[in-house]
Amino acid sequence: MADGGAAGRVEGIVAATARRQDVGEVKFRVASPRVGGEIAWEPPGVRRQHFIASSTKLFTLAIVLRMRERRWLAFETRAAEILPSDMLRGLNTFGGVDHWEAYTIEQLLAHTTGIPDYFEAPLKGGGTFIERMAQVDFGWTLGDALEEARRRQAAFPPGRGRAAYSDTNYQLVGAIVEAVSGKGFAETLREEVLDPLGLADTYLFTDATLDRYDTVSPILFGRAAPRIPRAMASFGPDGGIVSTTADSLRFLRAFAGGELFPTGVLEDVTAYWNRVFTPLRYGVGIMKYELPALLTGFRKVPAMIGHSGASGHVMFWAPGRDLFIVGTVDQAEKRSLPYRTMTRIAMACR
């Protein structure tokens, strides 16, 4: 049943976030019976499209799940069966053993390979990719990302019991998708997800779309808004998608509702959860966000699954509650802010 006050509360929550001095172009869209169906909050004059960063990984997962349904690959398929050995060697040498032959597609998707993260770990010259991006635009290739990962020490051998979030895993998943499909990742994304769902305002940002950079909401790094088109064109399957709240919500509902693959597949990707960043846990290509009661004043907040991105993007739904929340604050240095906004929205929709 719709709650006439819930829609107003949601709009007030998002408006309060947008009034902050440390956010970019704030946009949120919520679907719930409590708000009478669907509501969107976008102030006049903002750009409709924004970078969703690592929320891209849920689109990448959708592609893999569709290929899995066709039996083109399986979770148990080893990357070494598809990718050349020189691409995989040296990425995880733990206990004196190079585990290059061991990585499965499930392990890559679940961040349980132990392969170090190329993106947020320290670079040879100091700083990290994300810190350097805030200062100067630069691009990289798959080979560059893998070389950065090889420079770092793996924390554990591949398996299922431990997880360490690593964008390197999804660079490899993207390479697997391309090898299996025989097409570029952007084209495969369009054919497998975007066209079937009619997501006309969503695309993978690449070298071919550099001229569209200024039509997309800028990502703030603190108070700075550096122009980083080359960097954003380098993420690909681990974080390169541009979208809108309307398209992201359409995708999320299709992902949860069986339009892209049978709903029973969700049981496979949520069968186990490993802790990655408190309070986030990771399944097979998907995040779970669940706050302990102590942090919510013992008010009930539903567990939500989906994905988020370092650009300040969130894209989650509450299974069994018919509640979907997508949005962005376009701020890379306030990682908790979109989650706090999403939590307040979820509480308003109880």
C-alpha positions as CSV (number, residue, x, y, z in Angstrom):
1,M,0.0,0.0,0.0
2,A,1.3,3.4,-0.9
3,D,2.2,5.8,1.9
4,G,1.6,9.4,0.9
5,G,4.3,10.5,3.4
6,A,7.0,8.1,2.3
7,A,7.5,9.7,-1.1
8,G,7.9,13.1,0.6
9,R,10.4,11.7,3.1
10,V,12.5,10.1,0.4
11,E,12.6,13.3,-1.6
12,G,13.6,15.2,1.6
13,I,16.4,12.7,2.3
14,V,17.9,13.1,-1.2
15,A,17.4,16.9,-1.2
16,A,19.3,17.1,2.1
17,T,22.2,15.1,0.6
18,A,22.2,17.3,-2.5
19,R,22.5,20.5,-0.3
20,R,25.8,19.4,1.1
21,Q,28.9,21.3,-0.1
22,D,30.9,18.1,-0.7
23,V,28.8,16.4,-3.4
24,G,28.5,16.5,-7.1
25,E,25.4,16.1,-9.2
26,V,23.1,14.1,-6.8
27,K,20.5,11.9,-8.5
28,F,18.4,9.1,-7.0
29,R,15.5,6.9,-8.1
30,V,13.5,4.6,-5.9
31,A,10.9,1.9,-6.7
32,S,8.7,0.7,-3.9
33,P,4.9,0.3,-3.2
34,R,5.5,2.6,-0.2
35,V,6.1,5.5,-2.6
36,G,3.3,4.6,-5.0
37,G,5.5,2.9,-7.5
38,E,8.5,4.9,-8.6
39,I,9.9,8.3,-7.8
40,A,13.0,10.1,-9.1
41,W,14.9,13.1,-7.7
42,E,17.1,15.1,-10.1
43,P,17.6,18.8,-9.7
44,P,17.1,21.0,-12.8
45,G,20.2,21.5,-14.9
46,V,22.2,18.3,-13.9
47,R,23.5,16.0,-16.6
48,R,21.3,12.9,-16.8
49,Q,24.2,10.5,-17.3
50,H,26.9,9.6,-14.8
51,F,29.7,7.1,-14.3
52,I,28.6,4.1,-12.2
53,A,32.2,2.9,-11.5
54,S,32.3,-0.6,-10.0
55,S,28.5,-1.0,-10.2
56,T,29.6,-2.0,-13.7
57,K,30.6,-5.4,-12.2
58,L,26.9,-6.3,-11.8
59,F,26.5,-5.8,-15.6
60,T,29.6,-7.9,-16.2
61,L,28.2,-10.6,-13.9
62,A,24.9,-10.5,-16.0
63,I,26.9,-11.2,-19.2
64,V,28.7,-14.2,-17.6
65,L,25.4,-15.6,-16.2
66,R,23.8,-15.4,-19.7
67,M,26.8,-17.2,-21.2
68,R,26.5,-19.8,-18.4
69,E,22.9,-20.4,-19.2
70,R,23.9,-21.2,-22.7
71,R,26.7,-23.5,-21.4
72,W,29.4,-21.5,-23.1
73,L,31.2,-21.5,-19.8
74,A,30.7,-22.6,-16.2
75,F,31.6,-21.2,-12.8
76,E,34.1,-24.1,-12.5
77,T,35.7,-23.2,-15.8
78,R,39.4,-22.3,-15.2
79,A,40.6,-19.1,-16.7
80,A,43.6,-21.1,-18.0
81,E,41.3,-23.0,-20.3
82,I,40.4,-19.7,-22.1
83,L,43.2,-17.2,-21.6
84,P,46.9,-17.5,-22.5
85,S,49.3,-18.6,-19.8
86,D,51.4,-15.5,-20.1
87,M,48.4,-13.4,-19.1
88,L,47.9,-15.4,-15.9
89,R,51.4,-16.3,-14.7
90,G,52.7,-14.5,-11.7
91,L,49.5,-12.9,-10.6
92,N,49.3,-14.9,-7.4
93,T,52.5,-16.5,-6.2
94,F,51.7,-17.5,-2.7
95,G,53.8,-20.0,-0.6
96,G,56.3,-20.2,-3.4
97,V,53.7,-21.6,-5.8
98,D,52.4,-19.7,-8.9
99,H,48.7,-20.5,-8.9
100,W,48.1,-19.3,-12.5
101,E,46.3,-22.6,-13.5
102,A,43.9,-22.6,-10.5
103,Y,41.7,-19.5,-11.0
104,T,38.1,-20.4,-11.8
105,I,35.5,-18.0,-13.2
106,E,33.6,-18.2,-9.9
107,Q,36.7,-17.2,-8.0
108,L,37.3,-14.3,-10.3
109,L,33.8,-13.1,-9.8
110,A,33.8,-13.6,-6.1
111,H,37.3,-12.0,-5.5
112,T,38.6,-15.3,-3.9
113,T,41.5,-15.7,-6.3
114,G,43.9,-13.8,-4.0
115,I,45.1,-11.8,-7.0
116,P,46.1,-8.4,-5.8
117,D,44.2,-5.3,-6.8
118,Y,45.9,-3.1,-9.4
119,F,43.7,-0.1,-8.7
120,E,43.9,0.9,-5.1
121,A,47.2,-0.6,-4.0
122,P,50.4,1.5,-4.0
123,L,52.0,2.2,-7.3
124,K,55.8,1.8,-7.8
125,G,56.3,5.6,-8.0
126,G,54.1,6.2,-5.0
127,G,50.3,6.8,-4.6
128,T,47.6,4.7,-6.1
129,F,45.7,4.8,-9.4
130,I,42.8,6.6,-7.8
131,E,45.1,9.2,-6.1
132,R,47.1,9.8,-9.3
133,M,43.8,10.2,-11.3
134,A,42.8,13.0,-9.0
135,Q,46.0,14.9,-10.1
136,V,46.4,14.0,-13.8
137,D,44.5,12.1,-16.5
138,F,46.2,8.9,-17.7
139,G,45.2,5.7,-19.3
140,W,46.2,2.0,-19.0
141,T,45.8,-1.3,-20.7
142,L,44.9,-4.7,-19.5
143,G,48.6,-5.5,-19.7
144,D,49.4,-2.5,-17.5
145,A,46.8,-3.6,-14.9
146,L,48.2,-7.1,-14.8
147,E,51.8,-5.9,-14.4
148,E,50.8,-3.7,-11.5
149,A,49.1,-6.7,-9.9
150,R,52.2,-8.9,-10.4
151,R,54.3,-6.3,-8.4
152,R,52.2,-7.0,-5.3
153,Q,52.2,-9.8,-2.8
154,A,49.2,-12.1,-2.8
155,A,47.5,-12.5,0.6
156,F,46.2,-16.0,0.2
157,P,45.9,-18.8,-2.4
158,P,42.8,-19.1,-4.5
159,G,39.8,-20.8,-2.9
160,R,36.4,-20.1,-1.5
161,G,37.0,-19.2,2.2
162,R,38.7,-15.8,1.9
163,A,38.1,-12.8,-0.3
164,A,40.0,-9.7,-1.2
165,Y,38.3,-7.1,-3.4
166,S,40.4,-6.8,-6.6
167,D,39.6,-4.9,-9.8
168,T,42.2,-7.1,-11.5
169,N,39.8,-10.1,-11.3
170,Y,37.2,-8.2,-13.4
171,Q,39.8,-7.1,-15.9
172,L,40.4,-10.9,-16.4
173,V,36.7,-11.6,-16.5
174,G,36.4,-9.0,-19.3
175,A,39.1,-10.8,-21.2
176,I,37.3,-14.1,-20.8
177,V,34.0,-12.6,-22.0
178,E,35.8,-11.3,-25.1
179,A,37.5,-14.6,-25.8
180,V,34.3,-16.6,-25.4
181,S,32.1,-14.1,-27.4
182,G,34.7,-13.4,-30.1
183,K,33.8,-9.7,-29.7
184,G,34.9,-6.6,-27.8
185,F,33.4,-6.2,-24.3
186,A,31.5,-3.0,-25.3
187,E,29.7,-4.8,-28.1
188,T,29.0,-7.9,-26.0
189,L,27.6,-5.7,-23.3
190,R,25.3,-4.1,-25.8
191,E,24.1,-7.3,-27.3
192,E,23.6,-9.2,-24.1
193,V,22.2,-6.6,-21.7
194,L,21.7,-3.1,-23.1
195,D,19.7,-3.9,-26.3
196,P,17.5,-6.6,-24.7
197,L,16.5,-4.2,-21.9
198,G,16.2,-1.1,-24.1
199,L,18.9,0.8,-22.1
200,A,19.5,3.5,-24.7
201,D,21.2,5.8,-22.3
202,T,23.8,3.3,-21.0
203,Y,27.1,2.5,-22.6
204,L,30.7,1.5,-21.9
205,F,33.0,4.5,-21.9
206,T,36.0,3.8,-24.1
207,D,38.6,5.5,-26.3
208,A,35.9,5.7,-29.0
209,T,33.6,7.8,-26.7
210,L,36.2,10.3,-25.3
211,D,34.3,13.1,-26.9
212,R,31.2,12.4,-24.8
213,Y,33.1,12.9,-21.5
214,D,31.7,16.4,-20.8
215,T,28.1,15.2,-21.3
216,V,28.5,13.0,-18.2
217,S,28.4,14.3,-14.6
218,P,31.9,14.9,-13.3
219,I,33.3,12.8,-10.4
220,L,34.5,15.0,-7.6
221,F,37.7,14.1,-5.6
222,G,37.1,16.2,-2.6
223,R,36.4,19.7,-3.9
224,A,38.3,19.0,-7.2
225,A,36.6,17.8,-10.4
226,P,39.6,16.7,-12.6
227,R,38.9,15.9,-16.3
228,I,39.9,12.2,-16.5
229,P,38.5,10.8,-19.8
230,R,41.5,8.6,-20.5
231,A,41.3,7.0,-17.1
232,M,37.6,6.4,-17.3
233,A,38.1,4.8,-20.7
234,S,40.5,2.3,-19.2
235,F,38.3,0.6,-16.6
236,G,36.1,-1.4,-19.0
237,P,34.5,-4.4,-17.3
238,D,35.6,-3.5,-13.8
239,G,34.1,0.1,-13.8
240,G,33.6,1.8,-17.1
241,I,29.9,2.1,-17.6
242,V,28.0,5.4,-18.0
243,S,24.2,5.2,-17.2
244,T,21.2,7.1,-15.8
245,T,19.1,6.4,-12.7
246,A,16.2,5.3,-15.0
247,D,18.4,2.8,-16.9
248,S,20.1,1.5,-13.8
249,L,16.8,0.9,-12.1
250,R,15.5,-0.8,-15.2
251,F,18.6,-3.1,-15.2
252,L,18.4,-3.8,-11.5
253,R,14.7,-4.9,-11.7
254,A,15.5,-7.0,-14.7
255,F,18.5,-8.6,-13.0
256,A,16.4,-9.4,-9.9
257,G,13.2,-10.3,-11.8
258,G,14.4,-13.0,-14.2
259,E,14.4,-11.1,-17.5
260,L,18.1,-11.7,-18.2
261,F,18.3,-15.2,-16.7
262,P,16.1,-17.5,-14.6
263,T,15.6,-16.1,-11.1
264,G,16.9,-19.4,-9.6
265,V,20.4,-18.3,-10.7
266,L,20.4,-15.8,-8.0
267,E,20.6,-18.6,-5.5
268,D,24.0,-19.6,-7.0
269,V,25.5,-16.1,-6.7
270,T,24.2,-15.5,-3.2
271,A,25.0,-19.0,-1.8
272,Y,27.8,-17.7,0.4
273,W,29.2,-14.3,1.4
274,N,32.7,-13.2,2.3
275,R,33.5,-10.0,4.2
276,V,35.3,-7.5,2.0
277,F,34.7,-4.0,3.5
278,T,32.6,-3.6,6.7
279,P,29.6,-3.7,6.4
280,L,29.8,-5.1,2.9
281,R,30.1,-8.8,2.0
282,Y,30.6,-10.3,-1.4
283,G,29.0,-13.3,-3.1
284,V,29.7,-14.3,-6.6
285,G,29.8,-11.0,-8.4
286,I,27.3,-9.3,-6.1
287,M,27.5,-7.3,-2.8
288,K,25.4,-7.6,0.3
289,Y,24.8,-4.5,2.4
290,E,23.5,-5.2,5.9
291,L,23.9,-2.9,9.0
292,P,23.9,-4.3,12.5
293,A,21.0,-3.1,14.7
294,L,23.4,-1.2,16.9
295,L,24.2,1.2,14.0
296,T,20.6,1.9,13.2
297,G,19.3,2.6,16.7
298,F,17.8,-0.9,16.6
299,R,15.4,0.2,13.8
300,K,14.9,-2.5,11.2
301,V,16.8,-1.9,7.9
302,P,16.5,-4.6,5.3
303,A,19.5,-6.4,4.0
304,M,20.1,-5.2,0.4
305,I,22.0,-6.8,-2.5
306,G,23.5,-5.2,-5.6
307,H,26.6,-3.2,-6.1
308,S,28.3,0.1,-5.6
309,G,31.0,2.2,-7.2
310,A,33.8,4.5,-6.0
311,S,32.2,7.4,-7.9
312,G,29.6,7.5,-5.2
313,H,27.1,5.2,-7.0
314,V,24.8,2.7,-5.4
315,M,22.5,0.2,-7.0
316,F,20.7,-2.2,-4.5
317,W,17.5,-4.0,-3.9
318,A,15.9,-5.6,-0.8
319,P,14.8,-9.2,-1.7
320,G,11.2,-9.8,-0.6
321,R,10.5,-6.2,0.0
322,D,10.0,-4.9,-3.6
323,L,12.4,-2.1,-2.8
324,F,14.9,-0.9,-5.3
325,I,17.3,2.1,-4.8
326,V,19.8,3.5,-7.4
327,G,21.6,6.8,-7.2
328,T,24.8,8.7,-7.1
329,V,26.5,11.5,-5.2
330,D,29.3,11.8,-7.7
331,Q,32.0,12.1,-5.0
332,A,34.9,9.7,-4.8
333,E,36.2,10.7,-1.3
334,K,33.0,10.2,0.7
335,R,32.6,6.4,0.3
336,S,30.0,6.1,3.1
337,L,27.8,9.0,2.0
338,P,25.7,7.2,-0.7
339,Y,25.2,4.3,1.7
340,R,24.0,6.6,4.4
341,T,21.5,8.2,2.0
342,M,20.4,4.8,0.8
343,T,19.9,3.5,4.3
344,R,17.7,6.5,5.2
345,I,15.7,5.9,2.1
346,A,15.2,2.3,2.9
347,M,14.1,3.2,6.4
348,A,11.6,5.7,5.0
349,C,10.1,2.9,2.8
350,R,9.5,0.4,5.6
